[in-house]
Amino acid sequence: MILNAIAEKLKRQSKDDFKGRHFEAWLIVQAVIWYLRYPLSYRDLEEMFEERGFEGS
């Protein structure tokens, strides 16, 4: 499936690709995977991360 291929490619990205970002690379990748895989809004993603103990600004 194309989505799985995209997810794997994102997971292999170098840390330099996320340099200067507010969040860690794995957190960004997880948000993108969930956003593409499920019909979620940005608010839904924020709530999911907050439920798991991660806070965004």
PDB file of N, CA, C and O in Angstrom:
ATOM      1  N   MET A   1       0.837  -1.172   0.000  1.00  0.00           N
ATOM      2  CA  MET A   1       0.000   0.000   0.000  1.00  0.00           C
ATOM      3  C   MET A   1       0.886   1.241   0.000  1.00  0.00           C
ATOM      4  O   MET A   1       1.935   1.268   0.644  1.00  0.00           O
ATOM      5  N   ILE A   2       0.463   2.247  -0.715  1.00  0.00           N
ATOM      6  CA  ILE A   2       1.251   3.469  -0.853  1.00  0.00           C
ATOM      7  C   ILE A   2       1.462   4.152   0.491  1.00  0.00           C
ATOM      8  O   ILE A   2       2.549   4.658   0.767  1.00  0.00           O
ATOM      9  N   LEU A   3       0.431   4.169   1.325  1.00  0.00           N
ATOM     10  CA  LEU A   3       0.541   4.836   2.623  1.00  0.00           C
ATOM     11  C   LEU A   3       1.626   4.205   3.485  1.00  0.00           C
ATOM     12  O   LEU A   3       2.370   4.911   4.165  1.00  0.00           O
ATOM     13  N   ASN A   4       1.717   2.894   3.459  1.00  0.00           N
ATOM     14  CA  ASN A   4       2.765   2.218   4.235  1.00  0.00           C
ATOM     15  C   ASN A   4       4.153   2.580   3.718  1.00  0.00           C
ATOM     16  O   ASN A   4       5.087   2.747   4.502  1.00  0.00           O
ATOM     17  N   ALA A   5       4.284   2.699   2.407  1.00  0.00           N
ATOM     18  CA  ALA A   5       5.571   3.077   1.824  1.00  0.00           C
ATOM     19  C   ALA A   5       5.958   4.493   2.240  1.00  0.00           C
ATOM     20  O   ALA A   5       7.120   4.756   2.548  1.00  0.00           O
ATOM     21  N   ILE A   6       4.992   5.398   2.248  1.00  0.00           N
ATOM     22  CA  ILE A   6       5.256   6.771   2.680  1.00  0.00           C
ATOM     23  C   ILE A   6       5.660   6.795   4.148  1.00  0.00           C
ATOM     24  O   ILE A   6       6.600   7.494   4.528  1.00  0.00           O
ATOM     25  N   ALA A   7       4.948   6.029   4.971  1.00  0.00           N
ATOM     26  CA  ALA A   7       5.250   5.982   6.401  1.00  0.00           C
ATOM     27  C   ALA A   7       6.667   5.466   6.635  1.00  0.00           C
ATOM     28  O   ALA A   7       7.400   6.016   7.457  1.00  0.00           O
ATOM     29  N   GLU A   8       7.051   4.423   5.925  1.00  0.00           N
ATOM     30  CA  GLU A   8       8.397   3.873   6.090  1.00  0.00           C
ATOM     31  C   GLU A   8       9.460   4.872   5.645  1.00  0.00           C
ATOM     32  O   GLU A   8      10.510   4.994   6.275  1.00  0.00           O
ATOM     33  N   LYS A   9       9.181   5.585   4.557  1.00  0.00           N
ATOM     34  CA  LYS A   9      10.139   6.586   4.084  1.00  0.00           C
ATOM     35  C   LYS A   9      10.289   7.707   5.105  1.00  0.00           C
ATOM     36  O   LYS A   9      11.402   8.164   5.365  1.00  0.00           O
ATOM     37  N   LEU A  10       9.182   8.152   5.683  1.00  0.00           N
ATOM     38  CA  LEU A  10       9.248   9.202   6.697  1.00  0.00           C
ATOM     39  C   LEU A  10      10.035   8.748   7.917  1.00  0.00           C
ATOM     40  O   LEU A  10      10.792   9.528   8.494  1.00  0.00           O
ATOM     41  N   LYS A  11       9.862   7.499   8.310  1.00  0.00           N
ATOM     42  CA  LYS A  11      10.570   6.982   9.474  1.00  0.00           C
ATOM     43  C   LYS A  11      12.079   6.930   9.242  1.00  0.00           C
ATOM     44  O   LYS A  11      12.857   7.016  10.192  1.00  0.00           O
ATOM     45  N   ARG A  12      12.493   6.788   7.979  1.00  0.00           N
ATOM     46  CA  ARG A  12      13.915   6.691   7.656  1.00  0.00           C
ATOM     47  C   ARG A  12      14.566   8.054   7.416  1.00  0.00           C
ATOM     48  O   ARG A  12      15.778   8.125   7.216  1.00  0.00           O
ATOM     49  N   GLN A  13      13.788   9.125   7.434  1.00  0.00           N
ATOM     50  CA  GLN A  13      14.337  10.453   7.170  1.00  0.00           C
ATOM     51  C   GLN A  13      15.433  10.770   8.178  1.00  0.00           C
ATOM     52  O   GLN A  13      15.381  10.349   9.333  1.00  0.00           O
ATOM     53  N   SER A  14      16.407  11.510   7.719  1.00  0.00           N
ATOM     54  CA  SER A  14      17.494  11.878   8.628  1.00  0.00           C
ATOM     55  C   SER A  14      17.023  12.951   9.604  1.00  0.00           C
ATOM     56  O   SER A  14      16.043  13.654   9.356  1.00  0.00           O
ATOM     57  N   LYS A  15      17.732  13.058  10.701  1.00  0.00           N
ATOM     58  CA  LYS A  15      17.363  14.047  11.714  1.00  0.00           C
ATOM     59  C   LYS A  15      17.511  15.469  11.190  1.00  0.00           C
ATOM     60  O   LYS A  15      16.851  16.382  11.686  1.00  0.00           O
ATOM     61  N   ASP A  16      18.373  15.669  10.190  1.00  0.00           N
ATOM     62  CA  ASP A  16      18.552  17.003   9.626  1.00  0.00           C
ATOM     63  C   ASP A  16      17.284  17.504   8.942  1.00  0.00           C
ATOM     64  O   ASP A  16      17.070  18.712   8.844  1.00  0.00           O
ATOM     65  N   ASP A  17      16.454  16.600   8.474  1.00  0.00           N
ATOM     66  CA  ASP A  17      15.217  17.006   7.819  1.00  0.00           C
ATOM     67  C   ASP A  17      14.264  17.689   8.794  1.00  0.00           C
ATOM     68  O   ASP A  17      13.403  18.467   8.385  1.00  0.00           O
ATOM     69  N   PHE A  18      14.416  17.400  10.069  1.00  0.00           N
ATOM     70  CA  PHE A  18      13.538  17.966  11.082  1.00  0.00           C
ATOM     71  C   PHE A  18      14.272  18.969  11.972  1.00  0.00           C
ATOM     72  O   PHE A  18      13.755  19.375  13.013  1.00  0.00           O
ATOM     73  N   LYS A  19      15.462  19.363  11.565  1.00  0.00           N
ATOM     74  CA  LYS A  19      16.261  20.282  12.366  1.00  0.00           C
ATOM     75  C   LYS A  19      15.558  21.638  12.465  1.00  0.00           C
ATOM     76  O   LYS A  19      15.080  22.178  11.467  1.00  0.00           O
ATOM     77  N   GLY A  20      15.504  22.168  13.672  1.00  0.00           N
ATOM     78  CA  GLY A  20      14.881  23.466  13.886  1.00  0.00           C
ATOM     79  C   GLY A  20      13.384  23.407  14.114  1.00  0.00           C
ATOM     80  O   GLY A  20      12.737  24.445  14.257  1.00  0.00           O
ATOM     81  N   ARG A  21      12.832  22.224  14.150  1.00  0.00           N
ATOM     82  CA  ARG A  21      11.397  22.071  14.390  1.00  0.00           C
ATOM     83  C   ARG A  21      11.129  22.050  15.881  1.00  0.00           C
ATOM     84  O   ARG A  21      12.005  21.710  16.677  1.00  0.00           O
ATOM     85  N   HIS A  22       9.912  22.416  16.252  1.00  0.00           N
ATOM     86  CA  HIS A  22       9.531  22.493  17.664  1.00  0.00           C
ATOM     87  C   HIS A  22       9.419  21.111  18.300  1.00  0.00           C
ATOM     88  O   HIS A  22       9.692  20.950  19.489  1.00  0.00           O
ATOM     89  N   PHE A  23       9.017  20.110  17.509  1.00  0.00           N
ATOM     90  CA  PHE A  23       8.794  18.768  18.031  1.00  0.00           C
ATOM     91  C   PHE A  23       9.858  17.810  17.521  1.00  0.00           C
ATOM     92  O   PHE A  23      10.525  18.072  16.520  1.00  0.00           O
ATOM     93  N   GLU A  24      10.004  16.700  18.224  1.00  0.00           N
ATOM     94  CA  GLU A  24      10.956  15.675  17.809  1.00  0.00           C
ATOM     95  C   GLU A  24      10.481  15.015  16.514  1.00  0.00           C
ATOM     96  O   GLU A  24       9.289  15.008  16.206  1.00  0.00           O
ATOM     97  N   ALA A  25      11.431  14.464  15.767  1.00  0.00           N
ATOM     98  CA  ALA A  25      11.131  13.878  14.460  1.00  0.00           C
ATOM     99  C   ALA A  25      10.094  12.764  14.556  1.00  0.00           C
ATOM    100  O   ALA A  25       9.175  12.708  13.739  1.00  0.00           O
ATOM    101  N   TRP A  26      10.226  11.879  15.536  1.00  0.00           N
ATOM    102  CA  TRP A  26       9.297  10.746  15.626  1.00  0.00           C
ATOM    103  C   TRP A  26       7.868  11.222  15.880  1.00  0.00           C
ATOM    104  O   TRP A  26       6.913  10.585  15.435  1.00  0.00           O
ATOM    105  N   LEU A  27       7.718  12.336  16.593  1.00  0.00           N
ATOM    106  CA  LEU A  27       6.393  12.865  16.882  1.00  0.00           C
ATOM    107  C   LEU A  27       5.754  13.438  15.618  1.00  0.00           C
ATOM    108  O   LEU A  27       4.559  13.258  15.385  1.00  0.00           O
ATOM    109  N   ILE A  28       6.544  14.120  14.815  1.00  0.00           N
ATOM    110  CA  ILE A  28       6.054  14.664  13.548  1.00  0.00           C
ATOM    111  C   ILE A  28       5.647  13.532  12.617  1.00  0.00           C
ATOM    112  O   ILE A  28       4.586  13.580  11.995  1.00  0.00           O
ATOM    113  N   VAL A  29       6.494  12.518  12.526  1.00  0.00           N
ATOM    114  CA  VAL A  29       6.199  11.377  11.653  1.00  0.00           C
ATOM    115  C   VAL A  29       4.922  10.677  12.097  1.00  0.00           C
ATOM    116  O   VAL A  29       4.088  10.333  11.259  1.00  0.00           O
ATOM    117  N   GLN A  30       4.755  10.462  13.392  1.00  0.00           N
ATOM    118  CA  GLN A  30       3.552   9.794  13.895  1.00  0.00           C
ATOM    119  C   GLN A  30       2.304  10.606  13.571  1.00  0.00           C
ATOM    120  O   GLN A  30       1.283  10.038  13.182  1.00  0.00           O
ATOM    121  N   ALA A  31       2.371  11.923  13.725  1.00  0.00           N
ATOM    122  CA  ALA A  31       1.225  12.777  13.415  1.00  0.00           C
ATOM    123  C   ALA A  31       0.867  12.695  11.935  1.00  0.00           C
ATOM    124  O   ALA A  31      -0.311  12.627  11.583  1.00  0.00           O
ATOM    125  N   VAL A  32       1.871  12.702  11.073  1.00  0.00           N
ATOM    126  CA  VAL A  32       1.618  12.609   9.626  1.00  0.00           C
ATOM    127  C   VAL A  32       1.009  11.260   9.276  1.00  0.00           C
ATOM    128  O   VAL A  32       0.081  11.192   8.470  1.00  0.00           O
ATOM    129  N   ILE A  33       1.514  10.192   9.867  1.00  0.00           N
ATOM    130  CA  ILE A  33       0.976   8.853   9.593  1.00  0.00           C
ATOM    131  C   ILE A  33      -0.490   8.777   9.990  1.00  0.00           C
ATOM    132  O   ILE A  33      -1.324   8.311   9.213  1.00  0.00           O
ATOM    133  N   TRP A  34      -0.808   9.236  11.206  1.00  0.00           N
ATOM    134  CA  TRP A  34      -2.208   9.204  11.657  1.00  0.00           C
ATOM    135  C   TRP A  34      -3.086  10.078  10.778  1.00  0.00           C
ATOM    136  O   TRP A  34      -4.209   9.701  10.442  1.00  0.00           O
ATOM    137  N   TYR A  35      -2.567  11.267  10.398  1.00  0.00           N
ATOM    138  CA  TYR A  35      -3.347  12.207   9.596  1.00  0.00           C
ATOM    139  C   TYR A  35      -3.674  11.621   8.226  1.00  0.00           C
ATOM    140  O   TYR A  35      -4.776  11.817   7.713  1.00  0.00           O
ATOM    141  N   LEU A  36      -2.726  10.908   7.637  1.00  0.00           N
ATOM    142  CA  LEU A  36      -2.950  10.315   6.318  1.00  0.00           C
ATOM    143  C   LEU A  36      -3.779   9.037   6.386  1.00  0.00           C
ATOM    144  O   LEU A  36      -4.548   8.748   5.470  1.00  0.00           O
ATOM    145  N   ARG A  37      -3.631   8.285   7.440  1.00  0.00           N
ATOM    146  CA  ARG A  37      -4.288   6.995   7.552  1.00  0.00           C
ATOM    147  C   ARG A  37      -5.751   7.095   7.980  1.00  0.00           C
ATOM    148  O   ARG A  37      -6.585   6.312   7.526  1.00  0.00           O
ATOM    149  N   TYR A  38      -6.064   8.050   8.846  1.00  0.00           N
ATOM    150  CA  TYR A  38      -7.413   8.161   9.407  1.00  0.00           C
ATOM    151  C   TYR A  38      -7.999   9.540   9.104  1.00  0.00           C
ATOM    152  O   TYR A  38      -7.257  10.500   8.893  1.00  0.00           O
ATOM    153  N   PRO A  39      -9.321   9.635   9.084  1.00  0.00           N
ATOM    154  CA  PRO A  39      -9.950  10.947   8.816  1.00  0.00           C
ATOM    155  C   PRO A  39      -9.902  11.835  10.066  1.00  0.00           C
ATOM    156  O   PRO A  39     -10.907  12.003  10.757  1.00  0.00           O
ATOM    157  N   LEU A  40      -8.735  12.393  10.343  1.00  0.00           N
ATOM    158  CA  LEU A  40      -8.536  13.200  11.541  1.00  0.00           C
ATOM    159  C   LEU A  40      -8.283  14.654  11.179  1.00  0.00           C
ATOM    160  O   LEU A  40      -7.719  14.961  10.129  1.00  0.00           O
ATOM    161  N   SER A  41      -8.705  15.533  12.057  1.00  0.00           N
ATOM    162  CA  SER A  41      -8.371  16.946  11.913  1.00  0.00           C
ATOM    163  C   SER A  41      -7.126  17.225  12.750  1.00  0.00           C
ATOM    164  O   SER A  41      -6.689  16.379  13.530  1.00  0.00           O
ATOM    165  N   TYR A  42      -6.566  18.405  12.584  1.00  0.00           N
ATOM    166  CA  TYR A  42      -5.415  18.776  13.398  1.00  0.00           C
ATOM    167  C   TYR A  42      -5.796  18.821  14.875  1.00  0.00           C
ATOM    168  O   TYR A  42      -4.990  18.482  15.741  1.00  0.00           O
ATOM    169  N   ARG A  43      -7.016  19.237  15.153  1.00  0.00           N
ATOM    170  CA  ARG A  43      -7.489  19.262  16.540  1.00  0.00           C
ATOM    171  C   ARG A  43      -7.540  17.850  17.113  1.00  0.00           C
ATOM    172  O   ARG A  43      -7.158  17.627  18.261  1.00  0.00           O
ATOM    173  N   ASP A  44      -8.015  16.895  16.308  1.00  0.00           N
ATOM    174  CA  ASP A  44      -8.047  15.498  16.755  1.00  0.00           C
ATOM    175  C   ASP A  44      -6.641  15.007  17.098  1.00  0.00           C
ATOM    176  O   ASP A  44      -6.434  14.352  18.120  1.00  0.00           O
ATOM    177  N   LEU A  45      -5.684  15.332  16.236  1.00  0.00           N
ATOM    178  CA  LEU A  45      -4.302  14.917  16.486  1.00  0.00           C
ATOM    179  C   LEU A  45      -3.775  15.529  17.778  1.00  0.00           C
ATOM    180  O   LEU A  45      -3.124  14.855  18.576  1.00  0.00           O
ATOM    181  N   GLU A  46      -4.061  16.802  17.974  1.00  0.00           N
ATOM    182  CA  GLU A  46      -3.602  17.472  19.188  1.00  0.00           C
ATOM    183  C   GLU A  46      -4.186  16.808  20.434  1.00  0.00           C
ATOM    184  O   GLU A  46      -3.479  16.585  21.416  1.00  0.00           O
ATOM    185  N   GLU A  47      -5.472  16.496  20.385  1.00  0.00           N
ATOM    186  CA  GLU A  47      -6.119  15.840  21.521  1.00  0.00           C
ATOM    187  C   GLU A  47      -5.540  14.448  21.773  1.00  0.00           C
ATOM    188  O   GLU A  47      -5.361  14.047  22.922  1.00  0.00           O
ATOM    189  N   MET A  48      -5.248  13.713  20.695  1.00  0.00           N
ATOM    190  CA  MET A  48      -4.683  12.374  20.848  1.00  0.00           C
ATOM    191  C   MET A  48      -3.316  12.434  21.530  1.00  0.00           C
ATOM    192  O   MET A  48      -3.021  11.627  22.412  1.00  0.00           O
ATOM    193  N   PHE A  49      -2.488  13.389  21.119  1.00  0.00           N
ATOM    194  CA  PHE A  49      -1.174  13.512  21.732  1.00  0.00           C
ATOM    195  C   PHE A  49      -1.279  13.971  23.183  1.00  0.00           C
ATOM    196  O   PHE A  49      -0.519  13.509  24.034  1.00  0.00           O
ATOM    197  N   GLU A  50      -2.212  14.874  23.472  1.00  0.00           N
ATOM    198  CA  GLU A  50      -2.394  15.324  24.857  1.00  0.00           C
ATOM    199  C   GLU A  50      -2.847  14.174  25.750  1.00  0.00           C
ATOM    200  O   GLU A  50      -2.416  14.072  26.898  1.00  0.00           O
ATOM    201  N   GLU A  51      -3.717  13.306  25.226  1.00  0.00           N
ATOM    202  CA  GLU A  51      -4.170  12.143  25.994  1.00  0.00           C
ATOM    203  C   GLU A  51      -3.012  11.208  26.321  1.00  0.00           C
ATOM    204  O   GLU A  51      -3.034  10.501  27.328  1.00  0.00           O
ATOM    205  N   ARG A  52      -1.999  11.215  25.454  1.00  0.00           N
ATOM    206  CA  ARG A  52      -0.848  10.339  25.654  1.00  0.00           C
ATOM    207  C   ARG A  52       0.279  11.026  26.424  1.00  0.00           C
ATOM    208  O   ARG A  52       1.356  10.456  26.600  1.00  0.00           O
ATOM    209  N   GLY A  53       0.026  12.252  26.880  1.00  0.00           N
ATOM    210  CA  GLY A  53       0.997  12.947  27.710  1.00  0.00           C
ATOM    211  C   GLY A  53       1.941  13.885  26.987  1.00  0.00           C
ATOM    212  O   GLY A  53       2.892  14.378  27.593  1.00  0.00           O
ATOM    213  N   PHE A  54       1.709  14.147  25.708  1.00  0.00           N
ATOM    214  CA  PHE A  54       2.550  15.069  24.954  1.00  0.00           C
ATOM    215  C   PHE A  54       1.799  16.374  24.795  1.00  0.00           C
ATOM    216  O   PHE A  54       0.629  16.389  24.411  1.00  0.00           O
ATOM    217  N   GLU A  55       2.483  17.478  25.094  1.00  0.00           N
ATOM    218  CA  GLU A  55       1.840  18.782  25.007  1.00  0.00           C
ATOM    219  C   GLU A  55       2.420  19.567  23.848  1.00  0.00           C
ATOM    220  O   GLU A  55       3.629  19.552  23.616  1.00  0.00           O
ATOM    221  N   GLY A  56       1.561  20.244  23.132  1.00  0.00           N
ATOM    222  CA  GLY A  56       1.975  21.119  22.057  1.00  0.00           C
ATOM    223  C   GLY A  56       1.632  22.545  22.409  1.00  0.00           C
ATOM    224  O   GLY A  56       0.866  22.803  23.338  1.00  0.00           O
ATOM    225  N   SER A  57       2.200  23.462  21.669  1.00  0.00           N
ATOM    226  CA  SER A  57       1.896  24.853  21.979  1.00  0.00           C
ATOM    227  C   SER A  57       1.003  25.452  20.928  1.00  0.00           C
ATOM    228  O   SER A  57       0.639  26.625  21.022  1.00  0.00           O
TER     229      SER A  57
END
